[in-house]
Amino acid sequence: MFGRIRMKSASILFFAILLWSPASWANQGQWGGFFYLFPKSGAEFPAGARSSAAKQLGSIGENFGNDFNPEKGRVESIQYYTAVSYSLDRKPITMSPAALIRVESMRRDNVENYLNQLREILGVFFTIESRFAVTRQLNYTDAETLKQLKDNAPKRGKGTEQPNAVVFPLSKIPEWWALTQEKRQQYFFKDPERFGKEQMGHNEIGFLYIRQIFRKLYHSRFDDPGGDFITYFEFSDDNLEAFNSLLEGLRNVEKNPEWKFVAEGPLFSGKRVSTPADMLGAGH
């Protein structure tokens, strides 16, 4: 059931390159709930219980469109994932989730109500950890950059086309916010004279892969003590190498000195699946 693979507001331009998605997909004020399912130690989850739980999850998810087959303009959605890896600062975390559910709505209470029902159904078998975040309009970008983003942003694919997903919480450390806005923005652009000959800047690195990876940014600063943002990615098997190269480039502080100010949260890598039964290994 669970496989394995090899990802404060003044910094929005930093994320605009890496995490911008087309306006048709990025509904402003859309809440996202990310629900991590950690198996409870010693809790058996027999086939009959899996099947029953899968049916109940299907029922409580009926008001949300299934994002395994995404639709333009959809604002109420749900997506199921099986876990592949769970890591922090590139090191595996021993206590890792077996699965994850992402629920989106323009109303936070819809997402919270789903979480409450989810805990009633699966709470005996899983410890369920939650993160809430909301989409917002991009700030601190110019017309030229925005045009390049719009012209090159990839089309979002079905789960069969882009089966890989990554949920990646991030924060900026206090030293970043001690800088003036002008100094912070300098890190976004290529400037070898200022930062050294190896420096490319966050923007240049992001543009190398913009056509290959679907990205979406959620703000969580006031809702999640574990991160300022939640970054979400989808990509095909063919673009797995591109995603790994993207992360490697961004984490390289010689190429991207800004990453010195980034505190990574736990990175969840998973596979998109179409039903709760697929997520729980319950069959059909």
The 8 nearest C-alpha neighbors of each residue, nearest first, counted from 0:
[[1, 280, 2, 279, 278, 81, 277, 97],
 [0, 2, 81, 82, 97, 83, 3, 98],
 [1, 3, 83, 0, 82, 81, 4, 84],
 [2, 83, 4, 84, 1, 5, 82, 269],
 [5, 3, 83, 84, 2, 268, 269, 163],
 [4, 3, 84, 239, 243, 83, 268, 240],
 [165, 266, 167, 268, 166, 267, 246, 243],
 [8, 9, 10, 227, 171, 220, 176, 11],
 [7, 9, 10, 11, 138, 218, 227, 220],
 [10, 8, 7, 11, 180, 139, 12, 138],
 [11, 9, 8, 13, 12, 7, 14, 183],
 [10, 12, 14, 13, 9, 8, 138, 15],
 [11, 13, 15, 14, 10, 139, 140, 138],
 [14, 12, 11, 10, 15, 187, 16, 201],
 [13, 15, 17, 11, 12, 18, 16, 10],
 [16, 14, 12, 19, 18, 13, 17, 11],
 [17, 15, 14, 205, 202, 18, 19, 13],
 [18, 16, 205, 14, 15, 19, 214, 13],
 [17, 19, 214, 215, 14, 15, 216, 16],
 [20, 18, 15, 214, 215, 16, 17, 21],
 [19, 21, 214, 215, 25, 18, 152, 22],
 [22, 20, 23, 24, 25, 149, 152, 19],
 [21, 23, 25, 24, 20, 26, 149, 27],
 [22, 24, 21, 25, 72, 71, 26, 20],
 [23, 25, 22, 21, 26, 71, 72, 20],
 [26, 24, 22, 23, 20, 27, 21, 134],
 [25, 27, 29, 24, 28, 134, 22, 74],
 [28, 26, 135, 134, 29, 136, 25, 133],
 [27, 29, 134, 135, 133, 105, 30, 26],
 [30, 28, 105, 134, 133, 27, 104, 26],
 [31, 29, 133, 104, 103, 105, 107, 132],
 [30, 32, 103, 132, 102, 131, 133, 33],
 [31, 33, 131, 102, 101, 130, 110, 34],
 [34, 32, 101, 130, 129, 100, 131, 31],
 [35, 33, 129, 100, 99, 128, 32, 101],
 [34, 36, 99, 128, 127, 96, 98, 129],
 [35, 37, 127, 96, 98, 125, 99, 97],
 [36, 38, 96, 126, 125, 97, 127, 95],
 [39, 37, 125, 124, 126, 40, 36, 97],
 [40, 38, 125, 42, 124, 126, 41, 37],
 [39, 41, 42, 38, 43, 124, 125, 37],
 [40, 42, 39, 43, 38, 124, 44, 125],
 [43, 41, 39, 40, 124, 44, 38, 123],
 [44, 42, 45, 41, 124, 39, 40, 48],
 [43, 45, 48, 49, 42, 124, 46, 47],
 [46, 44, 48, 47, 43, 49, 50, 281],
 [47, 45, 49, 48, 50, 281, 44, 280],
 [46, 48, 50, 49, 45, 51, 281, 44],
 [47, 49, 51, 45, 50, 46, 52, 44],
 [50, 48, 46, 52, 281, 47, 51, 53],
 [49, 51, 281, 53, 47, 48, 52, 46],
 [52, 50, 48, 54, 53, 49, 47, 55],
 [51, 53, 55, 49, 54, 50, 48, 56],
 [52, 54, 276, 275, 56, 50, 55, 51],
 [55, 53, 57, 51, 52, 56, 58, 50],
 [54, 56, 58, 52, 57, 53, 51, 59],
 [57, 55, 53, 59, 58, 54, 60, 52],
 [56, 58, 54, 60, 55, 59, 53, 61],
 [57, 59, 55, 56, 60, 61, 54, 62],
 [60, 58, 56, 61, 57, 55, 113, 62],
 [61, 59, 57, 58, 63, 62, 56, 77],
 [60, 62, 58, 63, 59, 57, 64, 65],
 [63, 61, 60, 64, 59, 75, 76, 58],
 [64, 62, 76, 75, 61, 60, 77, 65],
 [63, 65, 76, 75, 66, 77, 62, 61],
 [64, 66, 77, 67, 76, 78, 68, 63],
 [67, 65, 69, 68, 78, 77, 76, 64],
 [66, 68, 158, 273, 65, 157, 69, 78],
 [67, 69, 66, 157, 65, 158, 70, 156],
 [70, 68, 66, 67, 157, 71, 65, 156],
 [69, 71, 73, 72, 68, 66, 64, 24],
 [70, 72, 73, 23, 24, 69, 74, 155],
 [71, 73, 23, 74, 70, 24, 26, 25],
 [72, 74, 71, 70, 75, 76, 64, 69],
 [75, 73, 104, 76, 72, 105, 103, 26],
 [76, 74, 104, 63, 103, 73, 64, 105],
 [77, 75, 64, 63, 103, 65, 102, 66],
 [76, 78, 102, 65, 66, 63, 101, 64],
 [77, 79, 66, 101, 100, 65, 67, 102],
 [80, 78, 100, 272, 271, 99, 278, 101],
 [81, 79, 271, 99, 270, 272, 98, 269],
 [80, 82, 98, 270, 269, 278, 1, 97],
 [83, 81, 269, 98, 97, 1, 84, 268],
 [82, 84, 3, 269, 2, 4, 268, 81],
 [85, 83, 268, 82, 3, 267, 4, 86],
 [86, 84, 267, 266, 91, 92, 95, 268],
 [85, 87, 91, 92, 90, 266, 265, 89],
 [86, 88, 265, 89, 90, 266, 264, 91],
 [87, 89, 90, 263, 86, 265, 264, 266],
 [90, 88, 87, 86, 91, 266, 265, 85],
 [89, 91, 86, 87, 88, 92, 85, 93],
 [92, 90, 86, 85, 93, 87, 89, 84],
 [93, 91, 86, 94, 85, 95, 90, 87],
 [94, 92, 95, 91, 85, 86, 90, 96],
 [95, 93, 92, 96, 37, 85, 91, 38],
 [94, 96, 93, 85, 92, 37, 97, 84],
 [97, 95, 37, 36, 98, 35, 82, 38],
 [96, 98, 82, 36, 37, 81, 1, 95],
 [99, 97, 81, 82, 36, 96, 80, 35],
 [98, 100, 35, 80, 34, 36, 79, 81],
 [99, 101, 79, 34, 78, 33, 80, 102],
 [102, 100, 33, 78, 32, 77, 34, 79],
 [101, 103, 77, 32, 31, 76, 110, 100],
 [104, 102, 31, 76, 75, 30, 77, 32],
 [105, 103, 75, 106, 30, 29, 74, 110],
 [104, 106, 29, 30, 28, 74, 107, 75],
 [107, 105, 104, 108, 109, 30, 110, 29],
 [106, 108, 110, 109, 30, 111, 104, 105],
 [107, 109, 111, 110, 106, 112, 113, 104],
 [110, 108, 112, 107, 111, 106, 113, 104],
 [109, 111, 113, 107, 108, 112, 32, 102],
 [110, 112, 108, 114, 113, 109, 107, 115],
 [113, 111, 115, 109, 114, 110, 108, 116],
 [112, 114, 110, 116, 111, 115, 117, 109],
 [113, 115, 117, 111, 112, 116, 118, 110],
 [114, 116, 112, 118, 117, 113, 111, 119],
 [117, 115, 119, 113, 118, 114, 120, 112],
 [118, 116, 114, 120, 119, 115, 113, 121],
 [117, 119, 122, 121, 115, 116, 120, 114],
 [118, 120, 116, 117, 122, 121, 115, 123],
 [121, 119, 117, 118, 122, 52, 116, 55],
 [122, 120, 118, 124, 123, 125, 119, 117],
 [121, 123, 118, 125, 124, 119, 120, 126],
 [124, 122, 121, 125, 42, 120, 39, 126],
 [123, 125, 122, 121, 42, 39, 38, 44],
 [126, 124, 38, 39, 37, 122, 36, 121],
 [125, 127, 37, 36, 39, 122, 38, 128],
 [126, 128, 36, 35, 125, 37, 34, 129],
 [129, 127, 35, 34, 126, 36, 130, 37],
 [130, 128, 34, 33, 35, 127, 131, 32],
 [129, 131, 33, 32, 223, 34, 132, 128],
 [132, 130, 32, 31, 222, 219, 33, 223],
 [131, 133, 219, 218, 217, 31, 30, 222],
 [132, 134, 30, 217, 218, 29, 28, 31],
 [135, 133, 217, 28, 27, 29, 218, 216],
 [136, 134, 27, 28, 137, 133, 218, 217],
 [135, 137, 27, 138, 134, 28, 25, 26],
 [138, 136, 11, 135, 15, 139, 140, 12],
 [137, 139, 140, 11, 136, 12, 9, 8],
 [140, 138, 12, 11, 141, 137, 9, 10],
 [139, 141, 138, 12, 144, 145, 142, 137],
 [142, 140, 144, 143, 145, 139, 146, 138],
 [141, 143, 145, 144, 146, 140, 147, 148],
 [144, 142, 146, 145, 141, 147, 140, 148],
 [145, 143, 147, 146, 141, 142, 148, 140],
 [144, 146, 148, 142, 147, 143, 141, 149],
 [147, 145, 149, 143, 148, 144, 150, 142],
 [148, 146, 150, 144, 145, 149, 151, 143],
 [147, 149, 145, 146, 151, 150, 152, 144],
 [148, 150, 146, 147, 152, 151, 145, 21],
 [149, 151, 147, 148, 146, 152, 145, 153],
 [150, 152, 148, 149, 210, 147, 153, 209],
 [151, 153, 149, 210, 148, 209, 150, 21],
 [154, 152, 210, 213, 155, 151, 211, 212],
 [153, 155, 156, 152, 213, 210, 21, 212],
 [154, 156, 213, 153, 157, 69, 233, 161],
 [157, 155, 161, 160, 154, 158, 69, 68],
 [158, 156, 68, 160, 159, 67, 161, 69],
 [157, 159, 162, 67, 161, 160, 271, 68],
 [158, 160, 157, 162, 161, 156, 67, 271],
 [161, 159, 157, 158, 156, 235, 162, 234],
 [160, 162, 235, 234, 158, 156, 163, 159],
 [163, 161, 158, 271, 270, 159, 235, 160],
 [162, 164, 270, 234, 233, 161, 269, 235],
 [165, 163, 233, 269, 232, 268, 270, 271],
 [164, 166, 268, 6, 232, 267, 231, 167],
 [165, 167, 231, 267, 230, 266, 6, 268],
 [166, 168, 266, 230, 229, 6, 165, 231],
 [169, 167, 229, 264, 228, 226, 230, 263],
 [170, 168, 263, 226, 228, 264, 262, 227],
 [171, 169, 227, 226, 262, 261, 228, 172],
 [170, 172, 261, 260, 262, 175, 173, 169],
 [171, 173, 260, 174, 175, 261, 262, 170],
 [174, 172, 176, 175, 177, 171, 260, 178],
 [175, 173, 177, 176, 172, 178, 260, 171],
 [176, 174, 173, 177, 178, 172, 260, 171],
 [175, 177, 178, 173, 174, 172, 179, 7],
 [176, 178, 174, 175, 173, 179, 180, 172],
 [179, 177, 176, 175, 182, 183, 180, 174],
 [178, 180, 182, 181, 183, 177, 176, 175],
 [179, 181, 183, 182, 184, 178, 9, 176],
 [182, 180, 184, 179, 183, 185, 178, 186],
 [183, 181, 185, 179, 184, 180, 178, 186],
 [184, 182, 180, 185, 181, 186, 178, 179],
 [183, 185, 181, 186, 182, 187, 180, 188],
 [186, 184, 182, 183, 187, 188, 181, 190],
 [185, 187, 184, 257, 188, 183, 200, 256],
 [188, 186, 201, 200, 184, 185, 202, 13],
 [189, 187, 200, 186, 185, 202, 190, 201],
 [188, 190, 200, 199, 191, 198, 203, 187],
 [189, 191, 192, 193, 188, 194, 198, 199],
 [192, 190, 195, 196, 194, 193, 198, 189],
 [193, 191, 190, 195, 194, 196, 198, 189],
 [192, 194, 191, 190, 195, 196, 198, 185],
 [193, 195, 191, 192, 198, 190, 196, 256],
 [196, 194, 191, 197, 198, 192, 193, 253],
 [195, 197, 191, 198, 192, 194, 199, 190],
 [198, 196, 254, 195, 253, 199, 191, 194],
 [197, 199, 254, 191, 196, 253, 195, 200],
 [200, 198, 189, 254, 203, 255, 197, 204],
 [201, 199, 189, 255, 188, 187, 202, 203],
 [200, 202, 187, 204, 203, 255, 205, 249],
 [201, 203, 205, 204, 16, 200, 187, 188],
 [204, 202, 206, 205, 200, 201, 199, 207],
 [205, 203, 201, 207, 202, 206, 200, 248],
 [204, 206, 17, 202, 207, 203, 16, 208],
 [205, 207, 209, 203, 208, 204, 202, 16],
 [208, 206, 205, 204, 209, 203, 245, 210],
 [209, 207, 206, 211, 210, 205, 212, 241],
 [208, 210, 206, 211, 212, 152, 207, 205],
 [211, 209, 153, 152, 151, 208, 212, 213],
 [210, 212, 208, 209, 153, 238, 234, 213],
 [211, 213, 234, 209, 210, 233, 214, 208],
 [214, 212, 233, 232, 153, 155, 234, 20],
 [215, 213, 18, 232, 20, 231, 19, 212],
 [214, 216, 231, 18, 20, 19, 230, 232],
 [215, 217, 230, 18, 229, 231, 134, 218],
 [216, 218, 134, 133, 229, 132, 228, 230],
 [219, 217, 228, 132, 133, 134, 220, 227],
 [218, 220, 132, 227, 228, 222, 223, 221],
 [219, 221, 227, 222, 223, 218, 226, 228],
 [222, 220, 219, 223, 224, 227, 218, 132],
 [223, 221, 219, 220, 131, 132, 224, 130],
 [222, 224, 225, 219, 226, 220, 221, 130],
 [225, 223, 226, 222, 220, 221, 227, 219],
 [224, 226, 223, 264, 227, 168, 170, 169],
 [227, 225, 170, 169, 228, 168, 224, 223],
 [226, 228, 220, 170, 219, 169, 218, 7],
 [229, 227, 218, 219, 169, 226, 168, 217],
 [228, 230, 168, 217, 167, 216, 169, 218],
 [229, 231, 216, 167, 166, 168, 215, 228],
 [230, 232, 166, 215, 214, 165, 216, 167],
 [233, 231, 214, 165, 164, 213, 215, 212],
 [232, 234, 164, 213, 163, 161, 212, 165],
 [235, 233, 161, 212, 163, 238, 213, 162],
 [234, 236, 161, 238, 237, 160, 162, 163],
 [235, 237, 239, 238, 234, 163, 161, 162],
 [236, 238, 235, 239, 240, 234, 241, 161],
 [239, 237, 241, 235, 240, 236, 234, 242],
 [240, 238, 242, 236, 241, 237, 243, 235],
 [239, 241, 243, 238, 242, 244, 237, 236],
 [242, 240, 238, 244, 239, 243, 245, 208],
 [243, 241, 245, 239, 244, 240, 238, 246],
 [242, 244, 240, 246, 245, 241, 247, 239],
 [245, 243, 247, 241, 242, 246, 248, 240],
 [246, 244, 242, 248, 243, 247, 241, 249],
 [247, 245, 249, 243, 248, 244, 250, 242],
 [246, 248, 244, 250, 245, 249, 243, 251],
 [249, 247, 245, 251, 246, 250, 244, 204],
 [248, 250, 246, 251, 247, 255, 245, 201],
 [249, 251, 247, 248, 258, 252, 246, 255],
 [250, 252, 248, 254, 249, 253, 255, 247],
 [253, 251, 256, 255, 254, 258, 250, 259],
 [254, 252, 251, 255, 198, 256, 197, 195],
 [253, 255, 198, 199, 197, 252, 251, 200],
 [254, 256, 252, 200, 257, 253, 201, 249],
 [257, 255, 252, 258, 253, 259, 254, 186],
 [256, 258, 259, 255, 186, 260, 252, 261],
 [259, 257, 261, 260, 256, 252, 250, 255],
 [260, 258, 257, 261, 256, 252, 262, 250],
 [259, 261, 258, 172, 171, 175, 257, 262],
 [262, 260, 171, 258, 259, 170, 172, 263],
 [263, 261, 170, 171, 169, 172, 264, 260],
 [264, 262, 169, 261, 170, 168, 88, 265],
 [263, 265, 168, 169, 266, 87, 167, 262],
 [266, 264, 87, 86, 267, 167, 85, 168],
 [265, 267, 167, 86, 6, 85, 166, 87],
 [266, 268, 85, 166, 165, 84, 265, 269],
 [269, 267, 165, 84, 83, 164, 82, 85],
 [268, 270, 82, 83, 164, 81, 80, 163],
 [269, 271, 163, 80, 81, 162, 164, 272],
 [270, 272, 80, 162, 158, 79, 163, 164],
 [273, 271, 80, 79, 274, 277, 270, 278],
 [272, 274, 67, 79, 277, 271, 275, 158],
 [275, 273, 277, 276, 272, 278, 79, 57],
 [276, 274, 278, 53, 277, 279, 56, 57],
 [277, 275, 281, 53, 279, 274, 278, 282],
 [278, 276, 280, 274, 275, 279, 272, 281],
 [277, 279, 275, 276, 81, 280, 80, 79],
 [280, 278, 276, 281, 277, 275, 49, 0],
 [281, 279, 0, 277, 278, 276, 282, 49],
 [280, 282, 276, 50, 49, 279, 46, 277],
 [281, 283, 276, 280, 277, 50, 279, 49],
 [282, 276, 281, 50, 277, 280, 53, 274]]
